[in-house]
Amino acid sequence: MAALGASTLLAAQPASAAEDPWVSEVQNNAVSDVYRFTVPNSAIQPATGIAGSVVAVEGNFAPGKTWTTLNMGASGGNWTSTLGPLEPGLYYYQYSARPAWNQDAIPFRNPASPQEVTSKPAWNTLFVDGPGAEWLADAPDGGALEPLTYTSKVTGAERSALVWTPPGYDEDRAATYPVLYLLQDEGQSYREWVELGRLKQILDNLTIAGDAEPMVVVMGDGESDEIRGEVVKSLLPATEHAFNVSSDGDDRAIAGIGRGASQALSLLVSATGEFANVGAFSSDPEGDLGNGSGKISNGKAKQINRATDVIRLYVGNVTDPSYNPTVDLADKLTRAGVEFQSDGSDPETGGTWDSWQKNLHDFAQRLFRDAADTGPSEGHLALEPHALPTPGTTPTPWIDENGVVTFETGTEFADANNVTVWGNFGPAGSWPRTPMTKQADGRWRLTMPVDSGSYYYKFVVEGSDRKDTTNPSTVLSEPNWSTFQVPGDDTLRGEYTTPVAAEARGKVEVMEYTSSANGNPTRSAYVWTPPGYDPDRAEAYPVFYLQHGGGQTWTDWIEVGFAAQILDNHYAKGDIVPMVVVMANGNGVNFPNEITQRITVAAEAKYNVSGDPEDRALAGLSMGSQAALSTLYTFPGEFAYIGAMSAFTNPPASANTAAINEGTKLLRIYSGDIQDFTYPNTLSLVNALNTRGIEHEFAPIIPGPHSWDVWQKALIDLLPRLFQD
C-alpha cells in the first residue's frame, strides 16, 4: 500500500455547515468529519468577564447525543480541541470557561457568529452532512417560513408563531391545506422547531419525495395556562385567516414536546374533534389529560375514538425523563379504551432534539393519509417500566440489557461543585468529561446509552481524578481507572470483547522471568494459551509477543485492551491458528536484548512454544511499536511477523534492508487519524520504509486518537494474519 506523504497533514478548512468561524473541519486525506474547535484566548475575558483557566467545548457529542464536555488545550494564543469523526446529523454546542475547577462554568459563543438558538443564547449548531442524515439536509426548492402575529383571546396580548408552508404553496388553491400545529416544551422557544428540530429540512424532504401530504405547519407558543383558549380560540382562527388552511378537524393535527405533548393530549380530551391527529413526544411527567383527574370515562373514550384518526405516543430511551410517564400514559389509555399507536422506545437517544427530530419525521408521514404500518419504528423497543437499582446497592456501572449504563458515586463528593465521568465514550474512543447529576442523598449519577465494547473511565471531582470504588476492576498502570464491557455485536469492538462461553476461553496466567534491567529483577508477563493447549504436543505452538506502550506495563493489554477476549473470539470463529501470546514488561530495558535474551528464553522454557523465527511474531503499541521495530532493525529475521501500532522509529542507517526483507513475512503498520499524536511519526516511518525499500503494509487509517479503541481494532486486524497465508 502506498504511503501517505507528510504534506497531507494538518490542513484545516472552515466547516461549511457551521456559522461559527471558530470551527473548522480537519482535512487529513485519511478520515473525514473530524472537527477542530479553536478559541482565541483574547476572546474569553470579553465574553465571560473572567480569565478562564479551564476552557472547554460542550455539546451533544457523547453516546446517545448526551451532553458532554471536551476540555481544550492551550496552544499559542488559542485554546483548541479536536473531535471526530462525527456521525452525520445535527450537533449543538457552546464554549465555557471557569476560573477554577470548583467554580461554575460560564458559557459563551463566538461573538462573530449569529445567535442561532433563541432560548440558549450561547449555543451554536453544526450540521454534519452524510449518509443517514439526508432527511435532515437542506433541500433545493423547499418550502417557506413566515412569521404569524395574532392577538391572544386569553391575555389580550400580541403573540407570535412561525409557519412553514410547503413547496409550491398556493394561497388561492381551491382545496384548503391540512394543517399541523406544534407546541414546544417548557423552557423552549417555539422557534426551536426550526433552530434545533430541523423542521424545515424534514418537511421539505418529505414533501418533495411525496412521503408526506403537502400541509401547513404552525409552530405556536404554548406558554399558557389556558391552552384550549390559546390554541383553539386564538391560534386556529388566526392561522385560518392568514393562510389557506382547512378549518375541519379531520384536516388538523397537533403534537408537542414535553409540556406541549401534555397540552396536545389535554386538547384531545377537552376539545375532542378539533384535531383528528394527535402526537405526544416525550410527554411531560407532570401533565394530565385535560380534565383535572387524569382519567377518561368510557363515554369520552368512545367519543375520542370516533373523532380521532391517529393518536401516537413517542419517547426516547430510558434516559428520557418522560420514559416511565409514557409507559404509564400508554397503560392509562389502554385501560380507558382509547385507541392509540405506540412508537415504542427509541433505543438510540433520550429526551433530546435528536429524538424529537425522528418523532416529527415519523408523525408527519402518517398525517392526512392512510398509513400501512401502525406499529413502532424499526428497531424500537417495547414500552416496559424501567427502574435503576437503589442507590448504593450494586457495583457500578450498572448496565441494563439494552446497553444503558449508569455510573454512581458514593456520598463522599456531596459537597463538590462538579463531578464528571472521564472515559473513552467520545467519537472514535476520545475522552470527553460527561457531567454527573447530584442526587438528593449527595450521590452523583449519570445514565447514558453506550455502544457495545470495552470501556475505561474515572471520576473527575473538581479537576481531581478519583477511582470508582464500587467497581472491582483494576488497572495496575492507572490506579484511578476502572473498566467494564457492554456485550453485543453491533460494533467491531463489541463483537470481539464480549466474553465467549467459559468453556471456549483460553487461559491467562502469569509467567515470571529474570529481566536485564538494573539489578536483574524478577518481572512478570501475562500469557494467554489457547483452549485445549497441550504442553506435550509434538509440534510446538507459534508464539506472539505483544508489547504495551509508554506509561503502561505488562498488565495493560489484559486489563484495558481486553486482549484475552479478543483472542478468545478470534479462536472461537476459527480465524486464528492456535498460538501462545506473551505480554511482558518492556519498561527501562534495551528491548531488543530483553526480548531475545530474557523474555523468549523464559517463554520457551515454560511453555511448549517454538523458537523458530518463522513461528514467532512481535508487535506493540506506541512505545511498544518502537520496541518491535528496533528489534526488527537490530535482529532481522528473529521474528517473521512484526506489527507496529501508533508506530514510530525510522530505520537507522545501519539497518540491513536485504536481511529484513528476507527474514520478515509480514511488517504491518497501523495508526489512528490526525488525533493520534504519533500520526506524523507514522507517516514519516512509512515514507522512510519506502525510501529504504523495506517491504511493509500500511493498514488503512483507523479513526481515533492515541487510544485503546484504535489499538484493539489494530489487534483484531493483525491476529488472523499471523502464522498463516
HELIX and SHEET records of a PDB file:
HELIX    1   1 ALA A    6  THR A    8  5                                   3    
HELIX    2   2 ASN A   41  THR A   48  1                                   8    
HELIX    3   3 PRO A   63  LYS A   65  5                                   3    
HELIX    4   4 GLU A  134  LEU A  136  5                                   3    
HELIX    5   5 GLU A  192  GLU A  195  1                                   4    
HELIX    6   6 LEU A  199  ILE A  208  1                                  10    
HELIX    7   7 ILE A  227  GLU A  230  1                                   4    
HELIX    8   8 VAL A  231  LEU A  235  3                                   5    
HELIX    9   9 LEU A  236  ALA A  242  1                                   7    
HELIX   10  10 GLY A  249  ASP A  251  5                                   3    
HELIX   11  11 ARG A  259  SER A  270  1                                  12    
HELIX   12  12 ASN A  298  ALA A  307  1                                  10    
HELIX   13  13 TYR A  323  ALA A  336  1                                  14    
HELIX   14  14 TRP A  353  GLN A  365  1                                  13    
HELIX   15  15 THR A  411  PHE A  413  5                                   3    
HELIX   16  16 PRO A  427  GLY A  429  5                                   3    
HELIX   17  17 LEU A  492  THR A  497  1                                   6    
HELIX   18  18 ALA A  502  ALA A  504  5                                   3    
HELIX   19  19 ASP A  556  GLU A  559  1                                   4    
HELIX   20  20 ALA A  563  LYS A  573  1                                  11    
HELIX   21  21 PHE A  591  GLU A  594  1                                   4    
HELIX   22  22 ILE A  595  ILE A  599  3                                   5    
HELIX   23  23 THR A  600  LYS A  606  1                                   7    
HELIX   24  24 PRO A  613  ASP A  615  5                                   3    
HELIX   25  25 MET A  623  THR A  634  1                                  12    
HELIX   26  26 THR A  657  GLY A  663  1                                   7    
HELIX   27  27 TYR A  679  ARG A  692  1                                  14    
HELIX   28  28 TRP A  708  LEU A  718  1                                  11    
HELIX   29  29 LEU A  719  ARG A  721  5                                   3    
SHEET    1   A 5 ALA A  11  PRO A  14  0                                        
SHEET    2   A 5 VAL A  23  GLN A  27 -1                                        
SHEET    3   A 5 TYR A  35  PRO A  40 -1                                        
SHEET    4   A 5 ASN A  78  LEU A  83 -1                                        
SHEET    5   A 5 GLY A  73  SER A  75 -1                                        
SHEET    1   B 4 THR A  66  ASN A  71  0                                        
SHEET    2   B 4 VAL A  54  ALA A  62 -1                                        
SHEET    3   B 4 GLY A  89  ARG A  98 -1                                        
SHEET    4   B 4 ILE A 106  PHE A 108 -1                                        
SHEET    1   C 4 THR A  66  ASN A  71  0                                        
SHEET    2   C 4 VAL A  54  ALA A  62 -1                                        
SHEET    3   C 4 GLY A  89  ARG A  98 -1                                        
SHEET    4   C 4 ASN A 124  VAL A 128 -1                                        
SHEET    1   D 8 ALA A 144  THR A 151  0                                        
SHEET    2   D 8 GLU A 158  THR A 165 -1                                        
SHEET    3   D 8 VAL A 216  GLY A 220 -1                                        
SHEET    4   D 8 VAL A 179  LEU A 183  1                                        
SHEET    5   D 8 ARG A 252  GLY A 258  1                                        
SHEET    6   D 8 ASN A 277  SER A 283  1                                        
SHEET    7   D 8 VAL A 310  VAL A 315  1                                        
SHEET    8   D 8 GLN A 341  SER A 345  1                                        
SHEET    1   E 4 TRP A 398  ILE A 399  0                                        
SHEET    2   E 4 VAL A 404  GLU A 408 -1                                        
SHEET    3   E 4 TRP A 444  PRO A 449 -1                                        
SHEET    4   E 4 THR A 437  LYS A 438 -1                                        
SHEET    1   F 4 ARG A 433  PRO A 435  0                                        
SHEET    2   F 4 VAL A 419  GLY A 423 -1                                        
SHEET    3   F 4 GLY A 453  VAL A 461 -1                                        
SHEET    4   F 4 SER A 464  ARG A 466 -1                                        
SHEET    1   G 4 ARG A 433  PRO A 435  0                                        
SHEET    2   G 4 VAL A 419  GLY A 423 -1                                        
SHEET    3   G 4 GLY A 453  VAL A 461 -1                                        
SHEET    4   G 4 SER A 482  VAL A 486 -1                                        
SHEET    1   H 8 LYS A 507  THR A 514  0                                        
SHEET    2   H 8 THR A 522  THR A 529 -1                                        
SHEET    3   H 8 VAL A 580  MET A 583 -1                                        
SHEET    4   H 8 VAL A 543  GLN A 547  1                                        
SHEET    5   H 8 ARG A 616  LEU A 621  1                                        
SHEET    6   H 8 TYR A 641  MET A 645  1                                        
SHEET    7   H 8 LEU A 666  TYR A 670  1                                        
SHEET    8   H 8 GLU A 697  PHE A 698  1                                        
END                                                                             
